Amino acid sequence: MLAVRGMRGIFRGWAIGLAVTLVLVPAPALGHPGHDHGNPTPVVSGGCYLVRSAATGGYLTRAGGKTYAAQTADAGDAEPFRVQATGLDRYMLLDRRQGVLSEGPVGGLVATDAAAGGGDWSLNSEDGNSFTMTHPTEGVEAMVDPRGGQVSLAKTQPGRALSRFAVEPAADCAKAPEIDTSTHGQTYRGKVPYGQVQGFLDTHVHGMAFEFLGGGVHCGRPFSSMGVTVALTDCPDHVGNGAGAVLENFLSTGLPVGFHDPVGWPTFKDWPRHDSLTHEQTYYKWMERAWKGGLRIQVNLFVENEVLCDVYPIKRNPCNDMDSIRLQAKDAYEMQDYIDAQNGGPGKGWYRIVTSPFEARRVINDGKLAVVLGVEVSEPFGCNVYNDVPQCNEADIDSGLDEFHKLGIRDMELVNKFDNALGGVAFDSGATGVVINTANKLKTGQFWQAQKCTGDVHDHSLTPGLPDDRDRLLGAGLLLSGLPSGLVPVYPSGPDCNTRGLSSLGAHAVEGLMQRHMIIDPDHLSVLARSQALSIVEAHDYSGVVSSHSWSDPEADARILHSGGVIGPYAGNSTSYVDNLERLRKIRDPRYLFGVGFGPDMNGFGAQGGPRPGNEKNPVKYPFKSFDGGVTFDRQQSGSRVFDINTDGVAHYGMYPDWIEDVRQIAGNSAIRDMTQGPEAYLQMWERAEGVPGPGCLDRRVKLDRGSVDGVKPGLHPEKLLMSAGQPQERDAQSWGWCANGKGKAEVRASLSKSGTVEVVLSSAKGHQAGSISPGDHMNGSGMEVGGRAGKNRVVYRVRGGKVTHVGLAQAAVAHKTKLLNAAAKRALD
């Protein structure tokens, strides 16, 4: 659905940080005067240090008030600094009074608040023993006057001795403000990079929503280079008592006037809240808590709505959908870098943007979160339609899809809220629908065109009926925000179906997504357009389809599952989610692994699950364990606020482990099993979209002398093995299995090394023959035997009780060593 972003002032520190070139994590070893330079002190993010002038020996300390100087030679009088990463190769230095070492108004060093944005530094080491402290704004560096220790800032000049500093370990540093995950233990990771995964799948979240609608609607952001005190602040128009937060009041309470405490960190008195729709809910530490609870795939959708952006009066970003997508993509990669910086350097963070199912599988088995980038905007590629005239062409779609692909985007919805040149939309209901319909007229030149549905499924009702006060006032509020007033058509009694289906341009977009192996999300399409899109998918036997947040219909759900796609029901009330899960279980396709996701639409204009009615009978009890027992969860604490799922519901993203535990309380471990299979089901769906043949049985009659068992052969790595033989029915850590008898039982098994190379293939199918040997033949001997050559490999067979149980192939290096051969055979067959 929809999503948002916060304030321009928040971004100053981050924008400054983009220019920095710093080397600290992984840090070079930095020395200090008067100490053995053979054992220099290493500097790492989160460390506590004294900073000393390498030229004069004076330690940095406050010289009076908020000004810093290097005047004291006594370590006991020096200022201890907490060094905290602000990004890759960038840092802030926090003194014991929570002052941030920053550029002063006249060029020196002063203590400021983090929100001032001047404390982002590059600490460059040229000799491994000392470093320069460079401010990125104008390329100036700190230098010490040897006569009095005063610090000034001057243009960078390599080799200048007066600008050299070193560090010494210290104690009594201030603690950098940050949110705690309130967890203990180690989260799940796989045994090998290519093995089957488990965990949880989020199919629909808006992590970069702070850029949405011009960047003036959403309050707060998921990260800031200057930390939580800057990231989690309210919008400027909310300052005071929240009375100016007109849109927040309408969305959250249905009333034009309301009040809330605007303070975020550290008190969080009134936000985040499960039904507060303009405040940040996906701060990275909350997301980290969800990851520790087993979240392993997250689909992060970039969101924009140009019409609503144009009419909203407060903005700092362009409203163009494509410009907003580019900006949000930039933010996503910057957040990945920021999380890397907090965890030791490039690639070391738990948040990893992935562009293929194979990369995602490696990331998940490494114990990290695989993030899939997607798009949900009103006019992708500029594809508006005005008075039935498309404002884009096929070339625009092709170039736009190519750009998406280069940005790492792999998931896409075709429409959002309004009809566009690709197809019709599923409508919004009630007074909100009246407002959106009016905006549809403004943008497309036409109101929604509807007819009475002829089938069992329909779009959302266009007949306003008797909307409740909240819905009516929300509509009025959005109109007051700038949408033109005027009458909308009076529609006959429903059920209503949009007459606009999938256009020829929409069909071209679907074809283009399939050609690029991207994932198609048909949510928000009209019933007619969705059905037509799925017909194209079915004609191509394409599995890359996901319904991400319950904007589909029951008939489409069955078709998606039959195509090998995946569904993530809306993650609102835990009880309704369980109802949807059980409905989907009944229509699953047995050919494919059944696993479900959940689609919270968090940071969109959709409320999250509140406290569950009746949970006093079986509440979530703290502490509780993660699904695999590896992590213990206490009530989540953010600053001085403690959150409890029983009383707060899903107030922020970090409450999803608690919500999952609530689902377990309602539906038991069978529901958790279906959910923990969600990431594997998603990866298998994505593999098929990449061209991997779906699960099926191998040829029943094969001569192994040709060096392969119908595509399964020694020496292949997992990706090539999948492309060659198709998806196996069983995918254990180092043993994969395919059927050959047409009944689904795995008779062909491959043993893989830890690095992923197929070492041995064994088959119990009687039609498989190695030379003149087949399973079931009488044979002397016992255990694994080696036969003749088959290309680069050797024929092997297994004898037990005077009969051949398996025939197969082995790499020559494995076949020649009995111990290796037996170990590989054991892995394959156990």
C-alpha atoms as one frame of an Amber mdcrd trajectory, in Angstrom:
protein
   0.000   0.000   0.000   1.489   3.379   0.979   4.545   4.624   2.852   6.409
   7.831   3.942   9.492   9.887   5.234  10.586  12.522   7.739  12.552  15.740
   8.074  15.216  17.544   6.057  17.249  18.454   9.112  17.644  14.776  10.006
  19.503  14.217   6.784  22.283  16.787   7.213  24.629  14.493   9.094  24.043
  11.651   6.649  24.525  13.814   3.565  27.783  15.129   5.008  28.904  11.579
   5.703  28.636  10.578   2.064  31.768  12.604   1.279  33.947  11.017   3.949
  36.955   8.789   3.291  37.862   7.133   6.582  39.728   3.986   7.568  38.784
   2.638  10.971  36.775  -0.577  10.727  38.399  -2.847  10.127  40.827  -0.373
  11.715  44.492   0.021  10.982  46.682  -0.395  14.026  47.305   3.102  15.351
  50.163   3.871  17.736  50.769   6.751  20.149  53.760   8.756  21.418  55.877
   7.221  24.133  54.653   3.684  23.555  55.987   0.691  21.693  54.886   1.247
  18.094  55.338  -2.465  17.502  52.095  -3.000  19.391  49.922  -0.061  18.337
  46.450   0.379  19.791  43.747  -0.771  17.352  40.724   1.513  16.951  37.337
  -0.092  16.473  33.782   1.226  16.397  32.328   1.285  19.891  35.775   1.503
  21.503  36.755   3.917  24.284  39.915   5.988  23.704  41.988   8.998  24.609
  43.069  11.070  21.597  46.598  12.501  21.737  48.447  14.896  19.475  51.272
  12.949  17.874  53.282  16.154  17.438  52.961  17.716  20.913  51.924  14.849
  23.196  48.903  16.780  24.483  45.596  14.953  24.974  42.308  16.305  23.616
  40.132  17.642  26.406  37.607  20.387  26.922  39.565  23.588  27.350  36.610
  25.418  28.836  32.948  25.300  28.054  32.477  23.339  24.843  35.838  23.986
  23.179  38.431  21.214  22.768  42.200  21.626  22.869  45.250  19.333  23.197
  46.652  21.060  26.281  47.220  18.364  28.905  50.011  15.814  29.027  48.323
  13.979  31.905  46.174  11.070  30.750  44.139  11.391  33.937  42.884  14.813
  32.820  42.183  13.755  29.231  38.717  13.427  27.735  37.713   9.825  26.975
  35.886   9.459  23.668  33.501   6.775  22.500  34.318   6.200  18.827  31.140
   5.268  16.982  30.797   4.403  13.286  28.566   6.753  11.308  29.007   4.773
   8.106  31.674   2.810   6.292  34.978   4.499   7.122  33.281   7.353   9.006
  33.016   8.026  12.746  31.799  10.367  15.432  33.585  10.891  18.727  31.323
  11.163  21.758  32.682  12.669  24.975  31.633  11.669  28.485  28.951  14.402
  28.599  27.360  13.151  25.372  28.956  15.980  23.400  29.886  15.191  19.810
  33.316  16.358  18.620  32.415  18.760  15.814  33.651  21.643  13.700  33.212
  24.911  15.592  31.799  28.145  14.185  35.280  29.702  13.905  37.147  26.634
  12.736  38.118  24.872  15.949  36.716  21.779  17.653  33.670  22.052  19.893
  31.143  19.762  21.572  27.735  19.855  19.893  24.562  17.829  19.806  24.431
  14.947  17.316  21.503  16.612  15.542  23.796  19.473  14.501  25.346  17.085
  11.990  28.924  18.325  12.219  30.490  15.343  13.959  31.135  13.020  11.026
  34.897  12.440  10.706  37.393  10.586   8.559  40.339   9.188  10.494  42.973
   8.475   7.844  46.149   6.601   8.693  49.167   6.901   6.388  51.808   5.215
   8.551  49.709   2.758  10.579  50.671   4.479  13.827  48.905   7.843  13.660
  45.989   9.357  11.823  44.582  12.629  10.595  41.102  13.705  11.582  39.447
  15.118   8.480  36.098  16.854   8.392  34.347  15.940   5.136  32.410  19.184
   4.591  35.267  21.150   3.053  38.150  18.704   3.255  39.667  20.344   6.317
  41.596  18.526   9.026  42.250  19.182  12.694  45.722  20.458  13.568  47.288
  21.416  16.904  49.153  24.641  17.652  52.332  23.428  19.431  52.564  26.646
  21.502  49.271  26.283  23.401  47.562  23.157  22.147  44.703  25.028  20.484
  43.052  23.064  17.668  42.174  24.644  14.357  40.924  23.331  11.052  42.880
  23.809   7.848  42.912  22.430   4.326  44.254  18.887   4.176  47.992  18.707
   3.477  49.433  15.166   3.476  52.457  14.706   5.720  51.786  17.685   7.999
  52.990  16.595  11.471  50.767  18.991  13.417  47.646  17.214  12.169  48.689
  13.777  13.465  46.866  12.075  16.309  47.094   8.704  18.044  44.889   6.845
  20.502  45.235   5.069  23.822  42.689   2.751  25.447  40.496   4.507  28.002
  37.697   3.844  30.465  34.681   5.809  31.678  33.434   6.657  28.207  29.833
   7.639  27.707  27.589   4.949  26.326  26.450   5.772  22.808  22.650   6.103
  22.792  21.040   3.148  21.068  18.018   0.847  21.183  18.480  -2.606  22.663
  17.162  -5.725  20.950  16.358  -7.222  24.391  17.533 -10.659  23.275  20.065
 -13.258  24.373  21.611 -16.065  22.336  22.633 -16.864  18.769  20.255 -16.771
  15.840  19.819 -19.557  13.290  22.313 -20.222  10.500  22.684 -23.097   8.058
  25.240 -25.874   7.991  26.379 -25.255   4.409  25.926 -22.259   2.062  23.686
 -24.100  -0.388  21.438 -26.026   2.015  17.718 -25.745   2.613  16.799 -22.719
   4.731  14.235 -21.979   7.385  12.977 -18.930   9.220  10.379 -16.304   8.376
   9.441 -14.395   5.225   8.217 -10.784   5.121   6.691 -10.244   1.693   5.788
  -6.563   1.976   7.431  -3.769   3.994   8.354  -0.163   3.209  11.729   0.309
   4.849  12.574   3.503   2.965   9.159   5.137   3.394  10.701   8.246   4.943
  11.257   9.498   1.367   7.587   8.974   0.405   5.150  11.768  -0.569   7.916
  14.332  -0.821   9.545  13.336   2.460   7.322  15.490   4.647   4.705  12.983
   5.796   6.750  10.328   7.561   8.333  11.140  10.922  11.667   9.498  11.661
  13.792   7.158   9.581  15.263   3.646   9.859  18.807   4.894  10.500  20.869
   8.054  10.735  24.624   8.421  10.534  24.407  10.363  13.794  22.443   7.679
  15.585  19.102   7.068  17.213  18.760  10.540  18.727  18.564  11.943  15.214
  16.801   9.063  13.472  13.810   8.784  15.785  12.475  12.313  16.043   9.026
  13.623  15.175   8.042  15.760  12.192   8.432  19.556  12.517   4.665  20.054
  12.140   4.106  17.728  15.130   6.303  19.758  17.499   4.660  20.886  20.716
   1.689  18.693  21.476   1.045  17.102  18.089  -1.934  19.347  17.332  -0.447
  20.280  13.961  -0.199  16.649  12.857  -3.410  16.803  10.828  -2.728  13.783
   8.627  -1.453  11.713  11.553  -4.602  12.556  13.507  -6.899  11.587  10.640
  -5.104   8.350   9.895  -4.663   7.248  13.484  -7.828   8.480  15.205 -10.201
   9.566  12.444 -10.409  13.047  13.919  -8.985  16.274  12.463  -7.714  17.406
  15.844  -5.608  15.325  18.177  -2.634  15.444  20.461   0.397  13.290  21.057
   3.759  13.571  22.729   6.146  14.318  19.841   9.221  13.041  21.700  10.639
   9.858  20.238  13.960   8.808  21.757  14.268   8.150  24.639  10.731   8.161
  26.061   8.563   7.047  23.081   5.463   7.863  25.102   2.979   7.971  22.224
   4.868   6.490  19.284   5.679   4.129  17.715   2.206   2.650  18.033   0.470
  -0.111  16.097  -2.080   2.357  14.694   0.118   5.439  14.328   0.627   5.579
  10.584   3.051   8.449  10.049   5.739   7.507  12.588   8.785   5.334  11.880
   8.346   1.650  12.733  11.310   0.018  10.968  14.322   1.467  12.795  17.236
  -0.841  12.101  17.622  -2.060  15.688  13.948  -3.062  15.739  14.596  -4.838
  12.466  17.628  -6.513  14.017  15.398  -7.942  16.740  13.129  -9.456  14.071
  16.173 -10.924  12.321  17.323 -12.471  15.592  13.849 -14.000  15.857  14.354
 -15.857  12.568  13.389 -13.351   9.863  15.402 -14.445   6.838  13.822 -12.802
   3.788  12.409  -9.304   3.636  10.878  -7.761   0.516  11.505  -4.021   0.836
   9.197  -2.162  -1.548   9.997   1.367  -2.678   6.718   3.254  -2.627   5.411
   6.502  -4.102   2.171   8.122  -5.192   2.721  11.171  -7.354  -0.826  12.528
  -7.070  -0.922  12.506  -3.279   2.636  13.848  -3.173   1.702  16.759  -5.419
  -1.190  17.852  -3.208   0.539  17.371   0.164   1.876  20.822   1.122   5.051
  19.814   3.020   7.796  18.269   0.916  11.524  18.294   0.233  11.805  15.498
  -2.371  10.563  15.311  -5.963   7.193  13.646  -6.449   8.088  11.796  -9.629
   7.774   8.046  -9.012  10.988   7.113 -10.787  13.014   9.807  -8.995  11.632
   8.579  -5.676  12.563   4.971  -6.530  16.139   6.019  -7.304  16.371   7.916
  -4.031  14.978   5.045  -1.980  17.328   2.567  -3.668  20.246   4.812  -2.712
  18.967   4.872   0.871  18.678   1.077   1.008  22.306   0.577   0.017  23.406
   3.296   2.448  21.560   1.530   5.240  23.329  -1.702   4.334  26.650   0.151
   4.584  25.643   1.706   7.898  24.729  -1.669   9.399  27.994  -3.083   8.042
  29.860  -0.269   9.796  28.191  -1.127  13.104  29.254  -4.764  12.711  32.890
  -4.525  11.727  33.117  -3.403   8.113  32.019  -4.130   4.539  29.956  -7.302
   4.214  29.905  -8.036   7.946  26.441  -6.745   8.726  23.314  -8.877   9.018
  21.358  -6.819   6.423  22.249  -7.984   2.891  20.585  -6.822  -0.320  20.394
  -9.788  -2.702  19.688 -10.025  -6.424  19.320 -13.777  -7.015  17.939 -16.785
  -5.152  21.403 -18.322  -5.099  22.917 -15.277  -3.405  19.955 -15.148  -1.021
  20.448 -18.775  -0.025  24.117 -18.166   0.777  23.230 -15.083   2.821  20.556
 -16.915   4.817  22.760 -19.908   5.522  25.375 -17.449   6.745  22.815 -16.464
   9.371  21.889 -13.105   7.807  18.801 -11.363   6.424  18.325 -11.477   2.636
  16.662  -8.245   1.494  14.851  -8.261  -1.870  14.200  -4.822  -3.333  10.835
  -4.168  -4.945   8.577  -1.422  -6.299   5.014  -0.369  -5.507   4.252   2.989
  -7.129   1.330   4.548  -8.964   3.106   5.352 -12.259   6.095   3.083 -12.922
   8.144   4.203 -15.949   5.920   7.313 -16.180   3.082   5.062 -17.316   0.130
   7.291 -16.543  -2.972   7.112 -18.727  -4.989  10.269 -19.489  -8.383  10.045
 -21.151  -7.442   6.518 -22.219  -4.227   7.707 -23.904  -1.100   6.041 -22.456
   1.660   8.431 -21.470   4.384   5.824 -22.008   5.343   3.241 -24.602   7.039
  -0.147 -24.732  10.481   1.460 -25.003   9.841   3.347 -21.742   8.881   0.100
 -20.041  11.928  -1.741 -21.358  14.375   0.962 -20.316  12.631   1.298 -16.948
  12.841  -2.433 -16.266  16.497  -2.412 -17.247  17.108   0.441 -14.809  15.229
  -1.409 -12.073  17.367  -4.461 -12.672  20.597  -2.431 -12.458  19.396  -0.929
  -9.179  18.999  -4.444  -7.795  15.186  -4.396  -7.895  13.712  -7.864  -8.412
  10.038  -7.514  -7.386   7.279  -5.319  -8.807   3.615  -4.403  -8.489   2.139
  -2.896 -11.653  -0.363  -0.473 -10.092  -0.999   1.227  -6.757  -4.204   3.109
  -5.894  -4.898   4.530  -9.363  -5.519   3.179 -12.828  -2.483   3.616 -15.029
  -1.372   2.751 -18.537  -0.560  -0.821 -17.492  -3.935  -1.743 -16.034  -6.876
  -1.145 -13.762  -6.769  -0.972  -9.978  -8.801  -2.869  -7.390 -10.393   0.328
  -5.934 -10.575   1.584  -2.363 -13.849   1.486  -0.474 -15.997   3.958   1.444
 -15.138   7.628   1.858 -11.453   6.876   1.277 -12.469   5.422  -2.060 -14.327
   8.649  -2.872 -11.149  10.646  -2.280  -8.916   8.273  -4.252 -11.494   8.162
  -7.050 -11.438  11.970  -7.184  -7.647  11.845  -7.403  -7.962   9.203 -10.135
 -10.060  11.696 -12.114  -7.459  14.393 -11.537  -4.630  12.173 -12.744  -6.230
  10.096 -15.492  -9.038  12.370 -16.676 -11.625   9.771 -15.677 -13.308   8.394
 -12.603 -13.067   4.670 -12.062 -15.240   2.742 -14.486 -17.139  -0.107 -12.834
 -19.660  -2.758 -13.723 -21.508  -5.404 -11.760 -19.281  -8.469 -11.422 -20.372
 -11.669 -13.101 -18.142 -14.075 -11.160 -17.572 -14.955  -7.523 -14.765 -12.448
  -6.963 -14.875  -8.682  -7.116 -12.931  -5.505  -6.521 -13.465  -3.367  -3.442
 -16.940  -1.840  -3.228 -17.440   1.612  -4.725 -20.797   2.206  -3.070 -19.976
   4.430  -0.092 -22.921   3.156   1.925 -22.645   4.342   5.516 -18.954   4.822
   6.256 -17.983   5.091   9.878 -16.811   8.395  11.297 -13.146   7.523  10.927
 -13.482   6.666   7.244 -15.597   9.727   6.473 -13.278  12.102   8.308 -10.206
  10.537   6.763 -11.720  11.261   3.375 -12.502  14.825   4.381  -8.998  15.283
   5.719  -7.348  14.113   2.523  -9.598  16.429   0.536  -8.571  19.301   2.806
  -4.954  18.410   2.079  -5.436  19.689  -1.441  -7.434  17.254  -3.550 -10.128
  19.025  -5.567 -13.698  18.704  -4.424 -16.486  17.600  -6.712 -19.048  14.917
  -7.300 -18.062  11.388  -8.088 -20.216   8.964 -10.063 -23.012   7.143  -8.333
 -22.437   3.454  -8.901 -25.114   0.763  -8.807 -25.131  -1.723  -5.975 -22.206
  -4.127  -6.115 -20.341  -6.291  -6.228 -18.161  -3.917  -8.277 -15.534  -4.809
 -10.852 -13.222  -2.367 -12.603 -13.870  -2.504 -16.350 -10.209  -1.706 -16.952
  -8.128  -4.857 -17.237  -4.519  -5.412 -18.232  -3.563  -3.238 -21.185  -1.257
  -4.301 -23.993   1.440  -2.242 -22.269   0.698  -4.080 -19.033   1.068  -7.391
 -20.846   4.383  -6.135 -22.232   5.505  -5.261 -18.703   4.582  -8.745 -17.440
   6.517 -10.283 -20.324   9.465  -8.007 -19.556   9.472  -8.993 -15.899   9.544
 -12.673 -16.842  12.336 -12.132 -19.359  14.419 -10.529 -16.609  13.533 -13.319
 -14.131  11.839 -10.796 -11.829   9.007 -11.477  -9.396   5.518 -10.305 -10.286
   3.205  -9.132  -7.496  -0.383  -8.868  -8.818  -1.731  -7.203  -5.649  -3.737
  -3.983  -6.261  -4.573  -5.019  -9.835  -8.265  -5.196 -10.629  -9.841  -8.653
 -10.686  -9.868  -8.530 -14.487  -6.274  -7.273 -14.829  -4.990  -9.761 -12.235
  -6.655 -12.661 -14.012  -5.188 -11.590 -17.348  -1.710 -11.194 -15.839  -1.921
 -14.662 -14.313  -2.994 -16.101 -17.661   0.249 -14.792 -19.177   2.213 -16.274
 -16.292   0.481 -19.637 -16.684   1.062 -19.691 -20.430   4.798 -19.408 -19.771
   4.768 -21.890 -16.867   6.348 -19.137 -14.776   6.561 -19.510 -11.001   7.802
 -16.018 -10.115   4.557 -14.714  -8.608   3.875 -13.460  -5.077   0.727 -12.009
  -3.548   2.332  -9.945  -0.818  -0.336  -8.391   1.428  -3.863  -9.715   0.782
  -4.830  -7.388  -2.090  -5.631 -10.428  -4.202  -8.712 -12.675  -4.362  -9.409
 -16.350  -3.553  -9.436 -17.478  -7.198  -6.116 -15.751  -7.862  -4.620 -17.239
  -4.690  -5.334 -20.752  -5.961  -3.818 -19.922  -9.355  -0.711 -18.410  -7.758
  -0.107 -21.507  -5.648  -0.769 -23.761  -8.652   1.888 -21.806 -10.589   4.396
 -22.408  -7.825   4.085 -18.899  -6.415   4.022 -17.785  -2.786   1.502 -15.854
  -0.710   2.050 -13.589   2.280  -1.273 -12.750   3.967  -1.590  -9.333   5.564
   0.044  -9.435   8.988  -2.529  -7.533  10.991  -4.484  -9.228  13.733  -2.797
 -12.536  14.570  -6.146 -14.377  14.642  -7.147 -13.259  11.143  -3.664 -14.137
   9.899  -4.102 -17.693  11.206  -7.476 -17.920   9.432  -5.796 -16.953   6.153
  -2.938 -19.388   6.690  -5.352 -22.269   7.250  -7.336 -21.286   4.152  -4.182
 -21.334   2.030  -3.101 -24.680   3.430  -6.302 -26.229   2.027  -5.587 -25.029
  -1.526  -1.855 -25.724  -1.607  -0.378 -27.474  -4.640   1.366 -30.706  -3.537
   3.952 -30.374  -6.303   5.574 -27.477  -4.490   6.859 -26.912  -0.989   4.168
 -25.113   0.986   5.378 -22.159   2.995   3.776 -18.809   3.742   5.046 -15.339
   4.427   3.464 -12.421   6.185   2.852  -9.000   4.640   2.822  -6.277   7.297
   2.816  -3.299   4.894   4.654  -1.571   7.742   5.363   2.133   7.218   2.504
   2.090   4.747  -0.876   3.586   5.577  -2.049   0.356   7.162  -2.391  -0.343
  10.864  -0.465  -3.218  12.400  -1.866  -5.879  14.685  -3.087  -4.501  17.985
  -3.416  -6.335  21.285  -5.298  -9.536  20.532  -8.815  -9.693  22.007  -8.993
 -12.521  24.491  -5.250 -12.815  24.930  -5.753 -12.795  28.683  -6.589 -16.502
  28.272  -3.320 -17.408  26.559  -1.062 -14.347  26.508   2.484 -14.327  25.235
   4.642 -15.090  28.243   8.038 -13.437  28.600  10.728 -14.529  28.224  10.078
 -16.804  25.251  12.334 -18.644  22.798  12.785 -18.235  19.053  11.390 -20.965
  16.801  14.697 -22.876  16.909  15.332 -22.270  20.600  18.537 -20.326  19.979
  17.444 -16.856  21.078  15.591 -15.760  24.216  13.297 -12.727  23.972  12.465
 -10.397  26.829  10.055  -7.471  26.535  11.626  -5.075  24.054  13.078  -1.888
  25.538  13.604   1.276  23.514  15.154   3.988  25.639  13.000   4.131  28.747
   9.947   2.569  27.063   9.210  -1.162  27.387   6.938  -2.813  24.791   4.715
  -5.848  25.433   2.822  -7.579  22.602  -0.081  -8.280  24.957  -0.731  -4.618
  25.648   0.939  -2.792  22.735   0.408  -5.098  19.777   2.901  -4.706  16.929
   3.999  -1.182  17.776   7.185  -1.526  15.701   9.041  -4.052  13.567  10.913
  -5.480  16.532   7.635  -6.884  17.842   7.304  -9.444  15.053   9.003 -12.241
  17.025   6.427 -11.547  19.746   3.615 -11.548  17.151   4.857 -14.885  15.790
   4.833 -16.262  19.319   1.225 -15.060  19.559   0.432 -16.952  16.330   1.957
 -20.044  17.947  -0.246 -19.571  20.997  -3.316 -19.506  18.733  -2.541 -22.126
  16.094   0.269 -24.249  17.498   3.466 -25.505  15.940   1.807 -26.520  12.657
   1.342 -22.846  11.823   4.953 -22.091  12.744   6.089 -24.995  10.524   4.262
 -23.488   7.540   5.729 -20.078   8.319   9.296 -21.307   8.799   9.083 -22.995
   5.390   8.248 -19.615   3.865  11.832 -18.582   2.998  12.582 -21.959   1.371
   9.328 -21.864  -0.595  10.203 -18.333  -1.727  13.724 -19.314  -2.808  12.434
 -22.322  -4.727   9.855 -20.092  -6.431  12.613 -17.629  -7.335  14.894 -20.415
  -8.598  12.168 -21.524 -10.987  11.779 -17.907 -12.137  15.524 -17.969 -12.889
  15.024 -20.968 -15.147  15.615 -23.890 -12.798  13.262 -26.741 -13.766  10.644
 -27.414 -11.102  10.539 -30.565  -8.993  10.033 -33.644 -11.118  11.285 -37.171
 -11.547  14.398 -38.054 -13.493  14.496 -40.447 -16.434  13.719 -43.977 -15.259
  16.219 -45.555 -17.649  19.757 -44.159 -17.749  23.174 -45.561 -18.650  25.588
 -44.087 -16.143  28.575 -44.846 -18.360  27.792 -41.578 -20.139  28.855 -39.709
 -17.007  25.511 -38.439 -15.712  22.302 -39.591 -14.055  19.934 -37.470 -16.128
  21.767 -34.234 -15.292  23.063 -35.250 -11.869  26.799 -35.750 -12.173  29.936
 -35.374 -10.080  31.824 -32.104 -10.238  28.807 -29.823 -10.540  28.205 -26.979
  -8.107  24.717 -26.271  -6.715  23.578 -23.686  -9.276  24.674 -25.775 -12.264
  23.289 -28.890 -10.634  19.888 -27.240 -10.284  19.903 -26.003 -13.856  20.995
 -29.423 -15.099  18.767 -31.746 -13.058  16.029 -29.488 -11.723  14.908 -28.964
  -8.155  15.278 -32.038  -5.937  12.474 -33.409  -3.798  14.843 -33.447  -0.835
  17.509 -30.844  -0.145  19.260 -31.678   3.102  22.536 -30.093   4.114  24.925
 -32.199   1.999  22.520 -34.657   0.399  20.049 -33.884  -2.379  17.517 -36.386
  -3.685  15.398 -36.800  -6.852  12.721 -39.328  -7.694  13.031 -41.577 -10.720
   9.994 -43.838 -10.411   7.316 -41.207 -10.890   5.990 -41.542  -7.349   8.021
 -38.807  -5.687  10.308 -40.992  -3.596  13.936 -39.902  -3.862  15.881 -42.710
  -5.551  18.787 -40.669  -6.925  20.925 -38.984  -4.323  23.908 -36.667  -4.643
  26.502 -36.159  -1.938  27.989 -32.661  -1.910  31.131 -31.416  -0.241  30.956
 -28.515   2.204  31.991 -26.163  -0.588  29.163 -27.501  -2.743  30.834 -29.836
  -5.249  28.961 -33.036  -6.130  31.312 -35.853  -5.113  29.156 -38.977  -5.472
  25.841 -39.789  -7.183  23.982 -42.976  -6.175  20.757 -44.398  -7.585  18.482
 -47.206  -6.407  16.287 -47.015  -9.550  16.282 -50.377 -11.274  16.357 -48.795
 -14.728  19.669 -47.100 -14.017  22.629 -49.099 -15.281  26.380 -48.753 -14.791
  28.039 -50.978 -17.360  26.057 -54.172 -16.892  25.238 -53.502 -13.227  21.813
 -52.343 -12.007  20.200 -52.128  -8.567  18.796 -55.545  -7.604  21.536 -57.528
  -9.338  23.204 -60.302  -7.352  26.819 -59.456  -6.598  29.592 -60.651  -4.328
  31.268 -58.230  -1.993  30.095 -55.734   0.565  30.026 -51.962   0.823  31.137
 -49.496  -1.824  32.877 -50.945  -4.892  34.597 -49.129  -7.749  34.057 -50.097
 -11.374  35.208 -48.672 -14.680  35.594 -45.147 -15.975  32.771 -42.857 -17.049
  34.502 -39.864 -18.614  36.442 -38.075 -15.878  34.541 -39.979 -13.207  34.405
 -43.565 -11.998  31.463 -45.957 -11.829  30.691 -47.061  -8.287  28.118 -49.372
  -6.771  27.023 -50.443  -3.320  26.540 -54.099  -2.326  24.667 -55.370   0.710
  23.499 -58.910   1.466  24.696 -60.169  -1.891  22.683 -57.593  -3.869  23.469
 -54.299  -5.522  21.458 -51.624  -3.730  22.793 -48.584  -5.611  24.782 -47.783
  -8.708  26.404 -44.450  -9.345  29.263 -42.188 -10.218  32.058 -40.659  -8.175
  34.778 -38.110  -8.765  38.019 -39.973  -9.484  39.807 -38.319  -6.529  37.061
 -39.561  -4.205  36.730 -43.033  -5.733  40.457 -43.698  -5.305  40.309 -43.192
  -1.538  38.110 -45.690   0.268  37.622 -43.446   3.303  36.474 -40.490   1.202
  34.171 -42.671  -0.915  32.532 -44.275   2.095  32.043 -40.914   3.784  30.450
 -39.412   0.675  28.181 -42.431   0.228  27.149 -42.220   3.870  26.215 -38.543
   3.477  24.177 -39.350   0.395  22.201 -42.216   1.875  21.777 -41.362   5.555
